[in-house]
Amino acid sequence: DPTGLGGVTGLKRMGEIKMSLAREAATETTAVATIGNVPAPVISASQPLNDTAPTNTAAPGIRSDEMQVTLAPDQATEIKVMSVKGTTVQYSWSSSGGEVSFDIHGDSRELDINYHSYRKGAAQTDEGSFVAEFDGNHGWYWRNRTPETVTISLQTRGAYTDIKHLE
């Protein structure tokens, strides 16, 4: 951008995002994006959605978790739950600093499924549910495309056996 016009009009940033998306598409078959030389995200420990002891009113095997990850500009991360086919996971997440790119997807090493997409987009918040299409890992990938650090808060509830942050 020798004249600076691209920076003023936003075309330079649009080009940077387009190039980043092209790089991500090249690695999408593994469902794990390359994070590069960006420091590892900061994550808080998994914890129940409330501070009270679990009650017996929930169906057996239903759990709730809340996790937070902090992402520097252009940094990415994933959180996945381990679910069996046909189980439902409800979720809600929000970003503290603006829109982030997201990809809700699944994979299963045992079933040789490298990537199964549920939904993609860019948003500051999202909520909904998905039904596991197969036994395996199902979850969320986020990339911070803003110039500022963001914190993403994820709440989950469902019949999953574990929740993990993948770096």
Secondary structure, 3 states (H helix, E strand, C coil): CCCCHHHHHCHHHHHHHHHHHHHHHHHHHHCCCCCCCCCCCEECCCECCCCCCCCCCCCCCCEEEEEEEEECCCCEEEEEEEECCCCEEEEEEEECCCCEEEEEEEEECCCCEEEEEEEEEEECEEEEEEECCCCEEEEEEEECCCCCCEEEEEEEEECEEEEEEEC
